[in-house]
Amino acid sequence: MYSPSGGPDAPQNHPARPARDGRPLHAAALKFFWGPMDCGKSTMALQMNYNHARQGRRGLVTTRIDRSLGPQVTTRIGLAHEAIEVTEDLDLRALVRGRRAEGLKVDYLICDEACFYTVEHVEQMAELVDDYDVDVFAFGLASDFRSCLFPAAQRLFELADEVARIQVEVLCWCGREGLLNARVVDGAVAREGQQVVIGDTVVSAEVRYQVLCRRHHRTGDLGPRG
């Protein structure tokens, strides 16, 4: 679990002074960007990585259960970037320590699909910010197909310095704002099942997902083309 004192490998606290990239030390933050499917979370994650890298900062891109089922961040508009796959037993702090031991800078982490990380991973993110001065930018869904918060997302809401809903509007078939991610199996909205099941948004998929407004998520109405 998260320890305010850090670990033996964590840097010791000292008065803030400018870092080599111009930012003051101990100004790192944990930020969580969330929204429903198709709102551009992964696209924003890659843009964030690009913006920081072009200013000379060095970061790591991580993901868990990307739709491609590979160690990369992919987007529905065709962008992709290689990434480190976050497994159950991966320690994000050890990952950063290892890179730094090799003489590599790690100024920030981009954590895509953060809703699928474990709660322990979120605790590690907080420790990286507080004790290692590493910015952590997490991107993911807030709730699952039942409209219940993912455990990692809930912990991010509780711990993050900043929480922002991504502003790209996603619409339900009826024209209202899409809020919830429905899992569709055999043409009907599923109400039971494992919390994480890989699917797509195309109608032909065996398991697919569709963004709905609250009203139509509650009634299970997929619309005239559902």
N, C-alpha and C positions, 0 to 999 in steps of 0.2 A: 504494500500500500504506500501511498504518498507520505514521505517524511519531510517535514519542513527543514530539518537539518541537513538533508542530502546524504550523500555517502562519502566514503573516504576518497573517492576519485573526483568528487565534485569540487569546483573551484571555491575558494574561500571568499566571503564577502569583503568588499573593500569599497572606498568612496567612489562614486560614479565619476568617470572620466571618459573623454572621447575614445571610441574604438577606432580601429584603422579604417573602417568604412564610414566614419563620420557620425555614427549613432552613439549615444551615450551607453556605457555598460549598464546592465541591469535595467534596460528599458524594454526587454523582450516581453512578448504577450502571447497568450493562448487565445486564438480567435476561432469561432465556429460559425461556418456559413452553411445554411441549411435551406431546403426547399423540396418540393415534390419532384418526381421524375420529369425529365425534359426541361428543367428550368435553367440548365447550363452550369451545374455544379462542377463537373469535371473540366469543362471549358474554362471556367473561372480559375480552377486550380492550376491549369497549365499556363494561363495568362499571368497569374500571380508568380509562378516560378520564373517565367520569362522576365517579368518586370524587375524582380530582385536580382536575377543573374546578370542582367545587362548593366547593373550598377556595381558589379564586382563582388556581390555576395555569393556565397556558395551554399547550396542546400541539397537535401535528399528528398526524392519523391517516393512516397510509399503508397501502397494500395492493398486492399483485401477483397477478394472475390469480385474482381472486375468482370464486366459482362463478356470480355474476351476470354476469360478463364486463363489468362496469361499474366506474367509479371510486367504489366504495363497499364498506364492510364489511357483509356480510349473514350472518345466522345461520339455522339450521334451525328455530329457534323463533319466527322472524318479526321479529327486531330488525334494524335497518339504520342505517347512518350514512355520510354522504358522506366520501370519502377521497381522498387524492392517489395516483394510480397510479404505482407505481415502475417505470420503464422501465430498460432496460439501461444507458442513458447518464445517468440521473439521479444527481446527486451530492447525497447527503443533507446534507453539510456546506454546499454552496452553497445548498441549500433553506433551511436555518436562517439562514445569513448574509443571504440575500435578505429573509426575513421581518423579521429584526432591523434591517436597513437601512431598512425601511419603518416602523420604530418599534414593531414588534409583539414582544411577549414570546414566547419559545419556551422553556418550562421542561422539556418532555418530548416524546418521540416514542412513539406507539403503532404498532408495525410488525406488522401482521397478515399471515398467509401468508408468514412470513419464510423458510420453507424454499425458496421460489421466488425469493428475492433472489439476487444474485450474492455471491461471496466478497468482492469489493471493497466491496459495500454493507455487509457485516458489519465490515470494517475501518473504514469510515467511521463506523459506529455507535460503535465503540470510541473513535475520535478525538473524536466529539461528547461522549462521557462524560468523557474525560480532559482535554480541552483547552477545551471549551465549557461544561462543567458542565450538560449536558443529560442528563436521565434517558432511557434507551431501554428500552422494554418490548417484547420480541419474542415473537410467538406463532406456532407452526407445528408441522407434522409433523416427526418425526425421520427416518423412513425412507420409502423409496418402495415401489412395488408389489412389488419384488424383495427387500424387507427390507434394502436398502442405504441408508446414510445419504445424505441430500441434502448436497451440498458446503457450502451455506450453514449448514445445521444442524450439520454437523461443526465448522465454524469457530466457531459460537456455543457449542458445547460446550467448545471450546478457550479461548475468550476471555471468556465471560460471567462476571461477578462472582457471579452466582447462577443456577443451573439448577434448575427445578422441574417435576416431572411433574404435570400437572393431575389432580386426584384424583377427578373424576367418572368412575365406572366404566362402561366399555363392555363388553358381553358378546358373545362368539362365540355362534353358534347353538346350540352344545352346552352353554352355561352357564358355560364357563370364561371367564376374563378375556380380552377382546380386546386383542391387542397389535399386530397387523400389518394393513396395509391391502392387501387383494387387489384387483387389477384384473380384472374379469370381462368377457370378450369372447366372444360367441356361446355363452354358458352355461358357459364354462370359465375357470379361473384362468390369466391370461396370465403367461408367464415371460420374454418378450422384448418389446422395443418402446422407444419414446422414454420418457425418464424422466418427463416431464410431459405428460399428456394429460388434458384437461378431461372430467369425467364427473360422474355423480350417484350417489345411493345407491338410487334407485328401480329396481325390477326391470325395468321396461319400457325403461330407458335403453339406447342402443346400446352405450355403454361405461359401465360402472358400477363402483362400488367397494363392497367389503364388508369389514368388520372381522372378522378371524378370530383364534383363538388360534394359537400357534406350530405345534401339532400339525396343525391342519387347513389352515393356510397351506402347510405343507410337503407335505401329501398332496393339496392342491387340492380338499378336500371342502367343498362349499358348503352342505351340509345338506339336509334333505328338501324345503325350499322354494327351494333355490338354483337 
